[in-house]
């Protein structure tokens, strides 16, 4: 899937879009923490590296975001390091 991502310096997250019903359905914004991208996906401190890590591992990040959204569609999707641990 295509990764639409931007870094949000103020919240130290990368914001990205997911499409729970495919591209013809609604677009939902989700976030993954900079810490998760550093610890789990090898991102460096710079903005480009954070976005690149999100794109490179988007299949894993998107799957977790979709799972979280489907479980609680009324709540914001904000992923942390612990969300990806077994």
N, C-alpha and C positions, 0 to 999 in steps of 0.2 A: 504494500500500500504506500501511497505517496505521503511523505511527511511534511506537513506545514508547521514549522516551528519558529519560535522567536524567544530570545532570552529576555527575562524580566529581572533586571538588576535589583530592583527594590525588594522583591520577594525571594531572590536567589533560587529561581525556578526557570525551567524552560516550559513555555506554554505551547501546546500543540492541539490540533483539531483531530477529533475522531468522528466517524460517521456510523452510528449504531445500526442504521437501516440501509447502509450503502450510500453512494454519492447522491442518490435521488431523495434521500431522507434528510432529516435535520443534522446540522453541524453542531457538535458539542465541544466546548473548549475544556481541556484538561491540563494539568501541570505535573511535572516531575521535578523533584528537588535537585539542585546542583550537587548536593552531597551524594545522592544516589548515582548520578551520572559519573561522579569522580570515583566513588568506591566500587561500583559494580561494572561500569562500562568503560573505564579508562580515560575519561575526559580530563583534560588539563584545566587550568584556571580561566583561560580566555573564552570569550563568548563564542567564537567560531568552533572551538573544540567541543564545547557543551552542545551546540546545535548539531555538529557532526556526529557526536556520540548518540544523540537522540535519533538521528536519521539512520545510523548504522545498526542500531538495535531496536528500530521502531516496531518490528514484529512482536518482540517481547513486551515492550512498553505499551504498545497499542492493545495487545491482548489483555494485559492487566487493567488498563484503563477501561476497556469495554466491560470486563468482568465487574469492576467496581461500579460503573455507571448502571449496568443492568440490575445489580443488587439494590441500588438506591438511586434511582434517576433524579430525585429531587435535590440531592446533595452534590456539591462540587467534587470533582475528581482531582485529588491532590495526592500524588504518589511519593512515598519516602523509601529509603533504603530497605526498611523492614518489610515492605510490601512485596519485595522480590526474593526474600529469603525463604527457604523451606520451612 
